[in-house]
Amino acid sequence: ERLSEGVPGTDMHAGFRRKVGRELADRGWLTQPWPVEYGGNDAPPWRHSIIGEECWAIGEPRGAQYMNVNWIGPAVMRFGTDEQKQQHLPPISRGEVLWCQGFSEPEAGSDLVALRTQALREGDDYVINGSKIWTSYVNHADFTILPVRTDPSSKRHRGISVLLVPMDTPGIEVREIPSVVGERYFHEVFFSDVRVPVTTLLGPENEGWDVVNYALQYERVGAARYARAALSLDRLAALARERGLLEDPLVVDRLAEARTLCEAARLLTYRVIDQRAHGLPPSTDTQIARVANTSADYRVGELAVEILGPDALEYGSFADANFRLAMTAGVAVGATEIQLNLIASRHLGLPRE
């Protein structure tokens, strides 16, 4: 099955994600860089990167397994209690559980610190009210990692906490958002007096921005987008040859430009992985690699439509699937514009207006 040509929100895709996760876990490949005590092999980050690169290149579903292993699990290791680690890490390492991230809100998309969903303390519980939007994979998720505002008088980064919420908790409603990306890809999630125990709190209360920021540094280069883009590009070049399009120097230039972007994204991602392998703290190299990856992904998707023309209009076709998924690349985990702003201010030291 070619998951790169499937629709990520479907039941088939979710079932395949669980199957892939379990089989990777059985081979000891799913959580290689995790500590042995949490189901890993204490392997260097490079081994995990190699597996991810090879799997993405042949169409492994991105999905919840990718989120579980790359950043939800590490965030629980870093900030979780012993009980939370015992509850959540073994199922992830066995490939048995699916998560989603409840980050974006109707008034707080890329500007995550503007979130307004509240979780107010009542005795030994938090009571959650609010909504999240553009949530992927939530229709099959077992848990959501949920930033909320636990101090209703706070603003921006202050007063945010992170909760680990079971999706079968009463008061949670999921609605699909029809979109050009495909069926069941995006959803809106509503929380109406959702009551969860305070033991679901990940990290200190009102200091959840540190948790979110830590997690996103792992998220932004967790997927080897350049590998799938490069494989798609090889197929595009073969199709262009079959159609006699390689006689056009403009087509050749466009293919070469896309290949350059894929290679640049690969090397910039390797730089971030090398920093992790040497135990260095996250840097703006993460944002730079993210922009390179999303640029390569989008350029290849765009090129597929240009080369295949009317054939690209067939729903679920090679070009259609690539372009639809590429559209999400520059929005997920903070829009490309946000990443560029971070590069400008933190990497280049440019002044803010």
C-alpha positions in Angstrom: 0.0 0.0 0.0 1.2 3.5 -0.9 0.2 5.7 2.0 1.7 8.7 0.3 -1.2 8.3 -2.1 -3.8 7.7 0.6 -5.9 10.2 2.6 -4.5 10.5 6.2 -7.8 11.0 7.9 -9.5 7.8 6.7 -10.2 4.6 8.8 -7.8 2.7 6.5 -5.0 5.1 7.1 -5.5 5.0 10.9 -5.6 1.2 10.9 -2.4 1.1 8.9 -0.7 3.5 11.3 -1.5 1.2 14.2 -0.2 -1.8 12.2 3.0 0.0 11.2 3.6 1.1 14.8 3.3 -2.3 16.2 5.5 -3.9 13.6 8.2 -1.3 14.0 8.0 -1.8 17.8 8.3 -5.6 17.3 11.5 -5.1 15.4 12.9 -2.6 18.0 12.8 0.2 15.5 10.0 2.4 16.8 11.7 4.1 19.8 15.4 3.3 19.2 16.8 6.4 20.8 14.7 6.2 23.9 16.3 5.0 27.1 16.0 1.2 27.7 13.9 1.8 30.8 11.2 3.3 28.6 11.3 0.7 25.9 14.1 2.0 23.7 17.6 0.9 22.9 19.6 4.0 24.0 20.6 4.4 20.3 22.0 7.7 19.0 19.5 10.0 17.2 21.1 9.1 13.9 19.6 5.6 14.0 16.1 7.0 14.5 16.7 9.4 11.7 17.8 6.7 9.3 14.7 4.6 10.0 12.5 7.7 9.6 14.1 8.7 6.4 13.8 5.3 4.8 10.2 4.8 6.0 9.1 8.3 4.8 10.6 7.7 1.4 8.4 4.6 0.8 5.2 6.2 2.1 5.1 5.5 5.9 2.1 7.4 7.3 3.1 10.5 9.2 0.3 10.5 11.7 0.2 9.9 15.4 3.0 7.4 15.6 5.3 10.1 14.4 4.1 12.5 17.0 4.2 9.9 19.8 7.8 8.9 19.2 9.4 12.2 18.2 8.1 14.6 20.7 5.1 13.6 22.9 7.2 10.7 24.5 10.3 12.9 25.0 8.1 15.6 26.5 6.6 13.1 29.0 10.2 11.8 29.8 11.4 15.4 30.4 8.4 16.8 32.4 6.2 13.9 33.4 5.7 12.3 36.9 6.7 8.7 37.5 3.1 7.7 37.2 2.7 9.5 33.9 5.8 7.9 32.5 4.5 4.5 33.5 1.1 5.1 32.1 2.1 6.6 28.7 5.5 5.6 27.6 5.1 1.8 27.4 2.1 1.9 25.1 3.9 4.4 22.8 7.0 2.2 22.7 4.8 -0.8 21.8 3.1 1.1 19.1 -0.3 0.5 20.7 -1.6 4.1 21.1 -2.4 7.1 19.0 -2.2 10.7 20.1 -3.2 14.1 18.6 -2.1 17.6 19.5 -4.7 20.1 20.6 -2.8 23.3 19.9 -4.5 25.6 17.4 -7.6 27.5 18.3 -10.0 29.7 16.3 -8.3 32.8 17.5 -4.9 31.3 18.2 -3.5 29.4 15.2 0.1 30.2 14.5 0.0 32.6 17.5 -0.3 29.8 20.0 0.2 32.0 23.0 -3.1 33.7 22.3 -5.0 30.5 23.3 -8.1 30.9 25.3 -9.3 27.4 26.2 -9.4 27.3 30.0 -8.9 24.6 32.6 -9.9 25.8 36.0 -9.0 23.9 39.1 -11.9 22.5 41.2 -10.6 20.4 44.0 -8.6 17.5 42.5 -9.9 18.1 39.0 -9.5 20.6 36.1 -12.6 21.6 34.3 -11.9 22.4 30.6 -14.0 24.7 28.4 -13.1 25.9 25.0 -12.3 24.6 21.5 -9.4 23.6 19.3 -9.3 23.7 15.5 -7.5 22.2 12.5 -6.7 19.2 14.7 -5.4 16.3 12.7 -5.9 12.6 13.5 -8.2 13.4 16.4 -11.0 11.1 15.1 -8.9 8.1 15.9 -6.8 9.4 18.8 -6.7 7.8 22.2 -5.2 10.9 23.9 -4.6 14.5 23.2 -1.7 16.7 24.5 -3.6 19.9 25.3 -2.2 23.4 26.1 -4.8 25.3 28.2 -4.9 28.5 30.2 -5.1 27.6 33.9 -4.7 31.3 35.0 -7.7 33.1 33.4 -6.1 36.5 34.2 -2.9 35.7 32.4 -1.7 36.7 29.0 0.6 35.4 26.3 3.2 32.9 27.5 2.2 33.1 31.2 -0.5 31.0 32.8 -0.4 28.2 30.2 -0.4 24.6 31.3 -0.3 21.3 29.4 -2.8 18.4 30.1 -2.7 14.8 28.9 -6.3 14.2 28.2 -8.0 10.8 27.2 -10.2 11.5 24.2 -13.1 9.3 25.6 -13.6 11.8 28.5 -17.2 13.0 28.7 -17.8 16.5 27.3 -15.4 16.2 24.3 -17.1 16.6 20.9 -15.2 16.2 17.6 -16.5 17.7 14.3 -15.0 17.2 10.9 -14.0 20.3 8.9 -14.4 19.7 5.2 -11.3 20.9 3.4 -9.5 20.7 0.1 -6.8 18.5 1.8 -9.1 15.5 2.0 -11.8 13.8 4.0 -11.4 13.5 7.8 -8.1 15.4 7.7 -9.0 18.4 9.8 -11.4 18.6 12.8 -12.7 21.0 15.4 -12.7 19.8 19.0 -15.1 21.2 21.6 -14.6 20.9 25.4 -17.7 21.5 27.5 -17.2 21.1 31.2 -14.7 18.4 30.6 -13.4 17.1 33.9 -10.0 15.5 34.2 -7.9 14.8 37.3 -5.0 17.1 38.2 -2.7 14.1 37.6 -3.1 14.8 33.9 -1.0 18.0 34.3 2.3 17.7 32.5 5.0 19.9 34.1 4.3 22.7 36.6 1.0 24.5 36.5 1.1 27.8 34.6 4.5 27.0 33.2 3.4 24.9 30.3 5.0 27.1 27.7 8.3 25.5 28.5 6.7 22.1 27.8 5.3 23.3 24.5 8.5 25.0 23.3 10.5 21.9 24.2 8.1 19.6 22.3 8.0 21.8 19.2 11.7 21.8 18.8 11.5 18.0 18.3 8.3 18.3 16.2 9.7 20.7 13.6 12.3 18.3 12.1 10.7 15.0 13.2 9.5 14.1 9.8 11.9 13.5 6.9 9.8 15.4 4.4 12.8 15.8 2.1 13.0 12.0 1.7 9.4 11.7 0.4 9.8 14.9 -1.7 12.9 13.4 -3.3 11.2 10.1 -4.1 8.3 12.0 -5.6 10.7 14.1 -7.6 12.3 11.0 -9.1 8.9 9.8 -10.2 8.1 13.2 -11.7 11.4 13.2 -13.7 10.5 9.7 -15.1 7.0 10.9 -16.0 8.5 14.0 -17.6 10.8 11.8 -19.7 7.9 9.6 -20.8 6.0 12.7 -22.0 9.0 14.2 -23.8 9.0 17.2 -21.4 12.8 17.0 -20.7 13.4 18.6 -24.1 12.1 21.8 -22.5 14.9 23.5 -20.6 12.4 25.3 -18.3 11.1 21.9 -17.1 14.7 20.7 -16.5 15.5 23.8 -14.6 12.4 23.4 -12.4 13.3 19.7 -11.7 16.9 20.8 -10.8 15.7 23.5 -8.5 13.4 21.1 -6.7 16.2 18.6 -6.3 18.5 21.3 -4.8 15.8 22.2 -2.3 15.5 18.5 -1.3 19.2 18.2 -0.8 19.4 21.5 1.2 16.6 20.3 3.5 18.3 17.0 4.0 21.7 18.6 5.0 20.1 21.2 7.2 18.1 18.5 9.0 21.3 16.5 9.5 22.8 19.5 11.2 20.0 19.5 13.8 20.3 15.7 14.3 24.0 16.1 14.8 23.5 18.8 17.4 21.2 16.4 19.3 23.7 13.6 19.0 26.2 15.8 20.7 23.8 16.8 23.5 23.5 20.4 22.4 20.4 22.5 23.3 17.8 23.3 20.5 18.8 26.3 18.3 17.3 28.3 15.4 18.8 25.7 13.1 15.6 23.8 13.8 13.5 26.6 12.3 15.9 26.9 9.3 15.6 23.1 8.7 11.8 23.3 9.0 11.5 26.0 6.4 13.8 24.2 4.0 11.7 21.0 4.4 8.4 22.6 3.9 9.7 24.6 0.9 11.0 21.4 -0.7 7.7 19.6 0.0 5.6 22.4 -1.5 7.8 22.9 -4.5 7.6 19.2 -5.5 3.9 19.2 -5.0 3.5 22.3 -7.1 5.8 20.8 -9.8 3.7 17.6 -9.9 0.6 19.6 -10.8 2.5 21.6 -13.5 4.0 18.5 -15.2 1.0 16.3 -15.1 -1.5 19.0 -16.0 -5.1 17.8 -16.3 -4.2 14.4 -15.0 -3.3 16.0 -11.7 -7.0 16.8 -11.1 -7.9 13.2 -10.4 -8.7 12.9 -6.7 -6.2 10.6 -4.9 -3.8 10.5 -7.9 -0.1 10.8 -7.4 0.0 14.6 -8.2 -3.2 15.3 -6.3 -2.1 13.5 -3.1 1.3 15.2 -3.1 -0.1 18.7 -3.6 -2.8 18.3 -1.0 -0.4 17.1 1.7 2.2 19.7 0.7 -0.3 22.4 1.3 -0.4 21.5 5.0 3.4 21.5 5.3 3.7 25.2 5.6 1.0 25.5 8.2 1.6 22.7 10.7 3.7 23.3 13.7 3.7 27.0 13.2 3.3 28.6 9.8 6.3 29.2 7.6 5.9 32.9 8.2 6.2 32.3 12.0 9.4 30.2 11.4 10.8 33.0 9.2 10.1 35.5 11.9 11.9 33.4 14.5 14.9 33.0 12.1 15.0 36.8 11.6 14.9 37.7 15.3 16.8 34.8 16.9 19.3 33.8 14.2 19.9 37.0 12.3 19.3 39.3 15.2 17.1 41.6 13.2 15.1 44.2 15.3 11.4 43.8 15.8 9.2 46.7 14.6 
